[in-house]
Amino acid sequence: MKNKIPNCNEEERENIKKLKLSIKYGVISFLVIWTSWVFIDVTNSEKVEIATMDMDKLFNVIRNISISFILPSLFAGLIIGFVFYFYIFPRRTRN
């Protein structure tokens, strides 16, 4: 089970493990940032009355707001993933 990747030494396996973990952290941070921005923007919007809105209109508003926040959240998730891969994980292995 340990030898999932043939023809790789221990250092390459460790790099692949770090890459997978940093991608996981980047995706999780993307999702957290994106959902929090959408939630905050929908609840704080003065032009949107959530309590009196029917479901179709509410889903359209949430969809439009969520589409507008995908790109900034993606950049933030990428930056967080790169920070983990290039800064935090190498520093952790040095100590």
C-alpha atoms as an extended CHARMM CRD file, in Angstrom:
* protein
*
        95  EXT
         1         1  MET       CA              0.0000000000        0.0000000000        0.0000000000  PROA      1               0.0000000000
         2         2  LYS       CA              2.8910000000        2.3310000000        0.7250000000  PROA      2               0.0000000000
         3         3  ASN       CA              4.3290000000        1.9970000000       -2.7780000000  PROA      3               0.0000000000
         4         4  LYS       CA              1.4450000000        3.5830000000       -4.6990000000  PROA      4               0.0000000000
         5         5  ILE       CA              3.7760000000        5.4810000000       -7.0230000000  PROA      5               0.0000000000
         6         6  PRO       CA              6.2940000000        3.1630000000       -8.6630000000  PROA      6               0.0000000000
         7         7  ASN       CA              9.7880000000        4.3510000000       -9.5840000000  PROA      7               0.0000000000
         8         8  CYS       CA              9.7670000000        7.1410000000       -6.9900000000  PROA      8               0.0000000000
         9         9  ASN       CA             12.1320000000        7.5960000000       -4.1430000000  PROA      9               0.0000000000
        10        10  GLU       CA             11.1170000000        8.7810000000       -0.6960000000  PROA      10              0.0000000000
        11        11  GLU       CA             11.8340000000       12.4590000000       -1.4140000000  PROA      11              0.0000000000
        12        12  GLU       CA              9.6010000000       12.4930000000       -4.4990000000  PROA      12              0.0000000000
        13        13  ARG       CA              6.8110000000       10.8100000000       -2.5420000000  PROA      13              0.0000000000
        14        14  GLU       CA              7.1550000000       13.4460000000        0.1560000000  PROA      14              0.0000000000
        15        15  ASN       CA              6.9510000000       16.2460000000       -2.4480000000  PROA      15              0.0000000000
        16        16  ILE       CA              3.8210000000       14.6980000000       -3.9760000000  PROA      16              0.0000000000
        17        17  LYS       CA              2.3030000000       14.4000000000       -0.5110000000  PROA      17              0.0000000000
        18        18  LYS       CA              3.0550000000       18.0780000000        0.1950000000  PROA      18              0.0000000000
        19        19  LEU       CA              1.5740000000       19.1030000000       -3.1580000000  PROA      19              0.0000000000
        20        20  LYS       CA             -1.6390000000       17.1720000000       -2.5150000000  PROA      20              0.0000000000
        21        21  LEU       CA             -1.9570000000       18.6550000000        0.9570000000  PROA      21              0.0000000000
        22        22  SER       CA             -1.3590000000       22.2120000000       -0.2720000000  PROA      22              0.0000000000
        23        23  ILE       CA             -3.9760000000       21.7270000000       -3.0240000000  PROA      23              0.0000000000
        24        24  LYS       CA             -6.3860000000       20.4800000000       -0.3770000000  PROA      24              0.0000000000
        25        25  TYR       CA             -5.7300000000       23.5360000000        1.8110000000  PROA      25              0.0000000000
        26        26  GLY       CA             -6.1370000000       25.8280000000       -1.1990000000  PROA      26              0.0000000000
        27        27  VAL       CA             -9.4820000000       24.2780000000       -2.1680000000  PROA      27              0.0000000000
        28        28  ILE       CA            -10.7750000000       24.4050000000        1.3980000000  PROA      28              0.0000000000
        29        29  SER       CA             -9.7350000000       28.0430000000        1.7740000000  PROA      29              0.0000000000
        30        30  PHE       CA            -11.3650000000       28.8660000000       -1.5940000000  PROA      30              0.0000000000
        31        31  LEU       CA            -14.6330000000       27.3290000000       -0.4420000000  PROA      31              0.0000000000
        32        32  VAL       CA            -14.5440000000       29.0680000000        2.9370000000  PROA      32              0.0000000000
        33        33  ILE       CA            -13.7560000000       32.4750000000        1.4420000000  PROA      33              0.0000000000
        34        34  TRP       CA            -16.3010000000       32.1010000000       -1.3530000000  PROA      34              0.0000000000
        35        35  THR       CA            -19.1780000000       30.9780000000        0.8640000000  PROA      35              0.0000000000
        36        36  SER       CA            -18.4780000000       33.6390000000        3.4770000000  PROA      36              0.0000000000
        37        37  TRP       CA            -18.3810000000       36.4100000000        0.8370000000  PROA      37              0.0000000000
        38        38  VAL       CA            -21.6240000000       35.1980000000       -0.7210000000  PROA      38              0.0000000000
        39        39  PHE       CA            -23.3450000000       34.8790000000        2.6540000000  PROA      39              0.0000000000
        40        40  ILE       CA            -22.1970000000       38.3130000000        3.8260000000  PROA      40              0.0000000000
        41        41  ASP       CA            -23.0950000000       40.0090000000        0.5490000000  PROA      41              0.0000000000
        42        42  VAL       CA            -26.5460000000       38.4330000000        0.3670000000  PROA      42              0.0000000000
        43        43  THR       CA            -27.4090000000       39.2480000000        3.9770000000  PROA      43              0.0000000000
        44        44  ASN       CA            -26.0160000000       42.8020000000        3.9160000000  PROA      44              0.0000000000
        45        45  SER       CA            -27.4910000000       43.8210000000        0.5930000000  PROA      45              0.0000000000
        46        46  GLU       CA            -29.9880000000       46.6160000000        1.1590000000  PROA      46              0.0000000000
        47        47  LYS       CA            -31.7050000000       46.2130000000       -2.1950000000  PROA      47              0.0000000000
        48        48  VAL       CA            -32.5000000000       42.5550000000       -1.5400000000  PROA      48              0.0000000000
        49        49  GLU       CA            -35.3250000000       41.7360000000        0.8480000000  PROA      49              0.0000000000
        50        50  ILE       CA            -34.7130000000       38.0600000000        1.5990000000  PROA      50              0.0000000000
        51        51  ALA       CA            -37.7430000000       37.5770000000        3.8240000000  PROA      51              0.0000000000
        52        52  THR       CA            -40.2510000000       38.7320000000        1.2000000000  PROA      52              0.0000000000
        53        53  MET       CA            -38.5690000000       37.1780000000       -1.8220000000  PROA      53              0.0000000000
        54        54  ASP       CA            -39.8530000000       34.0700000000       -3.5690000000  PROA      54              0.0000000000
        55        55  MET       CA            -37.4990000000       31.1180000000       -3.9880000000  PROA      55              0.0000000000
        56        56  ASP       CA            -36.7830000000       31.5160000000       -7.7050000000  PROA      56              0.0000000000
        57        57  LYS       CA            -35.7100000000       35.1220000000       -7.3130000000  PROA      57              0.0000000000
        58        58  LEU       CA            -33.6630000000       34.2780000000       -4.2240000000  PROA      58              0.0000000000
        59        59  PHE       CA            -31.7590000000       31.5370000000       -6.0800000000  PROA      59              0.0000000000
        60        60  ASN       CA            -31.1080000000       33.9290000000       -8.9770000000  PROA      60              0.0000000000
        61        61  VAL       CA            -29.7330000000       36.5710000000       -6.6150000000  PROA      61              0.0000000000
        62        62  ILE       CA            -27.4900000000       34.0450000000       -4.8390000000  PROA      62              0.0000000000
        63        63  ARG       CA            -26.2990000000       32.6430000000       -8.1860000000  PROA      63              0.0000000000
        64        64  ASN       CA            -25.4290000000       36.0910000000       -9.5540000000  PROA      64              0.0000000000
        65        65  ILE       CA            -23.6040000000       37.1030000000       -6.3770000000  PROA      65              0.0000000000
        66        66  SER       CA            -21.7240000000       33.8010000000       -6.1680000000  PROA      66              0.0000000000
        67        67  ILE       CA            -20.5780000000       34.0510000000       -9.7890000000  PROA      67              0.0000000000
        68        68  SER       CA            -19.1870000000       37.5250000000       -9.1310000000  PROA      68              0.0000000000
        69        69  PHE       CA            -17.0920000000       36.2510000000       -6.1920000000  PROA      69              0.0000000000
        70        70  ILE       CA            -15.5910000000       33.1360000000       -7.8050000000  PROA      70              0.0000000000
        71        71  LEU       CA            -12.5330000000       34.8260000000       -9.3210000000  PROA      71              0.0000000000
        72        72  PRO       CA            -11.3470000000       36.7280000000       -6.2080000000  PROA      72              0.0000000000
        73        73  SER       CA            -11.9020000000       33.6290000000       -4.0760000000  PROA      73              0.0000000000
        74        74  LEU       CA             -9.9550000000       31.5260000000       -6.5590000000  PROA      74              0.0000000000
        75        75  PHE       CA             -6.9700000000       33.8830000000       -6.3860000000  PROA      75              0.0000000000
        76        76  ALA       CA             -7.0730000000       33.8830000000       -2.5910000000  PROA      76              0.0000000000
        77        77  GLY       CA             -7.2160000000       30.0690000000       -2.5250000000  PROA      77              0.0000000000
        78        78  LEU       CA             -4.2750000000       29.8260000000       -4.9360000000  PROA      78              0.0000000000
        79        79  ILE       CA             -2.2120000000       32.2060000000       -2.8340000000  PROA      79              0.0000000000
        80        80  ILE       CA             -2.9540000000       30.2500000000        0.3320000000  PROA      80              0.0000000000
        81        81  GLY       CA             -2.0460000000       26.9720000000       -1.4000000000  PROA      81              0.0000000000
        82        82  PHE       CA              1.2270000000       28.4270000000       -2.6930000000  PROA      82              0.0000000000
        83        83  VAL       CA              2.0980000000       29.7790000000        0.7530000000  PROA      83              0.0000000000
        84        84  PHE       CA              1.6140000000       26.3320000000        2.2650000000  PROA      84              0.0000000000
        85        85  TYR       CA              3.6120000000       24.5860000000       -0.4820000000  PROA      85              0.0000000000
        86        86  PHE       CA              6.5250000000       27.0040000000       -0.7970000000  PROA      86              0.0000000000
        87        87  TYR       CA              6.8030000000       28.4650000000        2.7100000000  PROA      87              0.0000000000
        88        88  ILE       CA              5.1000000000       26.5300000000        5.4960000000  PROA      88              0.0000000000
        89        89  PHE       CA              5.8680000000       22.9460000000        4.4770000000  PROA      89              0.0000000000
        90        90  PRO       CA              9.5960000000       23.5350000000        3.7270000000  PROA      90              0.0000000000
        91        91  ARG       CA              9.9630000000       25.4210000000        6.9760000000  PROA      91              0.0000000000
        92        92  ARG       CA              8.2660000000       22.5790000000        8.8710000000  PROA      92              0.0000000000
        93        93  THR       CA             10.6930000000       20.0090000000        7.4290000000  PROA      93              0.0000000000
        94        94  ARG       CA             13.7450000000       22.1320000000        8.3340000000  PROA      94              0.0000000000
        95        95  ASN       CA             12.8040000000       22.2100000000       12.0240000000  PROA      95              0.0000000000
